[in-house]
Amino acid sequence: MITIFDYGAGNLRSVQNTLDEIGAEYRVVNDAPSLETATKIILPGVGHYGQLLRSLDALGVRETLVSRIKADVPFLGICLGLQALFDSSEEAPEERGLSIFPGAVKRFDNSARVPHMGWNQLELVHFEKAKPSRLLAGLPPSPHVYFANSYYVPVVPQTAAVCNYSVPFTAVLESGNVFGVQCHPEKSGPLGLAIMRNFASC
């Protein structure tokens, strides 16, 4: 059973539709006690980094969410859900991230058209001693997926795939039980379904 955490993200319904399409069982929750019993967690995200973190704090779930991730519960962060895993973001420098990983989320510079919107290519990279990515299992070597982002996670040791848009950035992150995608699998057609199916089987 997948637990989707609802903090008010705009892509919640489309994530549900994607899980319906692959036949995955899920529930939608917005409180700490429900997270405590979760066996898989998805944190979707569309909008503003600061809004996401403030919403998690207002709902009183920050510490529970972090503790469940650190307890090896499979976790998938989508878009802002990926960015929230880091210490901070240039989008809201005053807000503290979840700090699962060190580092700051950056804004694309003036050489790029912002937002980065539409289909773009993933380039799979070797990471964590060249372990194969579970999230991208069965996908072609250079899949095209859908993006909508003005901010990005720089390439880090946990990066499983990059996208080149002005600079190479983390498009897919994978570390143990923690997965994150900057792209939107719920808008990426069959390849997005494959990504979600891979997470559901973790």
Secondary structure as GFF3:
##gff-version 3
##sequence-region A 1 202
A	DSSP	beta_strand	2	5	.	.	.	ID=ss1
A	DSSP	alpha_helix	12	22	.	.	.	ID=ss2
A	DSSP	beta_strand	26	29	.	.	.	ID=ss3
A	DSSP	alpha_helix	32	36	.	.	.	ID=ss4
A	DSSP	beta_strand	41	43	.	.	.	ID=ss5
A	DSSP	alpha_helix	49	58	.	.	.	ID=ss6
A	DSSP	alpha_helix	62	70	.	.	.	ID=ss7
A	DSSP	beta_strand	75	78	.	.	.	ID=ss8
A	DSSP	alpha_helix	80	83	.	.	.	ID=ss9
A	DSSP	beta_strand	88	89	.	.	.	ID=ss10
A	DSSP	beta_strand	104	107	.	.	.	ID=ss11
A	DSSP	beta_strand	116	121	.	.	.	ID=ss12
A	DSSP	beta_strand	123	124	.	.	.	ID=ss13
A	DSSP	beta_strand	144	149	.	.	.	ID=ss14
A	DSSP	beta_strand	151	152	.	.	.	ID=ss15
A	DSSP	beta_strand	159	164	.	.	.	ID=ss16
A	DSSP	beta_strand	168	175	.	.	.	ID=ss17
A	DSSP	beta_strand	178	181	.	.	.	ID=ss18
A	DSSP	three_ten_helix	185	187	.	.	.	ID=ss19
A	DSSP	alpha_helix	189	200	.	.	.	ID=ss20
###
